[in-house]
């Protein structure tokens, strides 16, 4: 029979204390000793490497954003909404009419890029050619170009075989 009285508890405490005193014990608690001898396992290494890798990824993303924060800038089309000739329908004019319209609206420096030839014959680009000139050609589909930062305007004239025009005058006969 087990003694459950207060005296029995005191006797049990005394025996446990004597047993603990008889055991050899290190001078420091086991957790402190084990910490000094412990090796870093694979999981422990992952907990160390993960924050470093995360920091490296964030730093790389921030550097990439800084580099791409100022991408190459294109010149918006001169007829795009918010641009000087929005809705002018230059594509419905012949090149000489478009040149007169641009001159009347203060655009005195215009570069005409003329696309001509037959792109379906010959090599990879056919016998098509592209040239730039200061005067507008006599005929061709006008493709509204871009206003460059220096004030020049680039206008494209398509004279190629099979050209159909663009924008509001798509499919009309070549002017």
Secondary structure in CASP SS format (residue, H / E / C, confidence):
PFRMAT SS
TARGET T0000
AUTHOR 0000-0000-0000
METHOD secondary structure of the structure
MODEL  1
X C 1.00
X C 1.00
X C 1.00
X C 1.00
X C 1.00
X H 1.00
X H 1.00
X H 1.00
X H 1.00
X H 1.00
X H 1.00
X H 1.00
X H 1.00
X H 1.00
X H 1.00
X H 1.00
X H 1.00
X H 1.00
X H 1.00
X H 1.00
X H 1.00
X H 1.00
X C 1.00
X C 1.00
X C 1.00
X C 1.00
X C 1.00
X C 1.00
X C 1.00
X H 1.00
X H 1.00
X H 1.00
X H 1.00
X H 1.00
X H 1.00
X H 1.00
X H 1.00
X C 1.00
X C 1.00
X C 1.00
X C 1.00
X H 1.00
X H 1.00
X H 1.00
X H 1.00
X H 1.00
X H 1.00
X H 1.00
X H 1.00
X H 1.00
X H 1.00
X H 1.00
X H 1.00
X H 1.00
X H 1.00
X H 1.00
X H 1.00
X H 1.00
X H 1.00
X H 1.00
X H 1.00
X H 1.00
X H 1.00
X H 1.00
X H 1.00
X H 1.00
X H 1.00
X H 1.00
X C 1.00
X C 1.00
X C 1.00
X C 1.00
X C 1.00
X C 1.00
X C 1.00
X C 1.00
X E 1.00
X C 1.00
X C 1.00
X C 1.00
X C 1.00
X C 1.00
X C 1.00
X C 1.00
X C 1.00
X C 1.00
X C 1.00
X C 1.00
X C 1.00
X H 1.00
X H 1.00
X H 1.00
X C 1.00
X C 1.00
X H 1.00
X H 1.00
X H 1.00
X H 1.00
X H 1.00
X H 1.00
X H 1.00
X H 1.00
X H 1.00
X H 1.00
X C 1.00
X C 1.00
X C 1.00
X C 1.00
X C 1.00
X E 1.00
X E 1.00
X E 1.00
X E 1.00
X E 1.00
X E 1.00
X E 1.00
X C 1.00
X C 1.00
X C 1.00
X C 1.00
X C 1.00
X C 1.00
X E 1.00
X C 1.00
X C 1.00
X E 1.00
X C 1.00
X C 1.00
X E 1.00
X E 1.00
X E 1.00
X E 1.00
X E 1.00
X C 1.00
X C 1.00
X C 1.00
X C 1.00
X C 1.00
X C 1.00
X C 1.00
X E 1.00
X E 1.00
X E 1.00
X E 1.00
X E 1.00
X E 1.00
X E 1.00
X C 1.00
X C 1.00
X C 1.00
X C 1.00
X C 1.00
X E 1.00
X E 1.00
X E 1.00
X E 1.00
X E 1.00
X E 1.00
X C 1.00
X C 1.00
X C 1.00
X C 1.00
X C 1.00
X C 1.00
X C 1.00
X C 1.00
X H 1.00
X H 1.00
X H 1.00
X C 1.00
X C 1.00
X C 1.00
X C 1.00
X C 1.00
X C 1.00
END
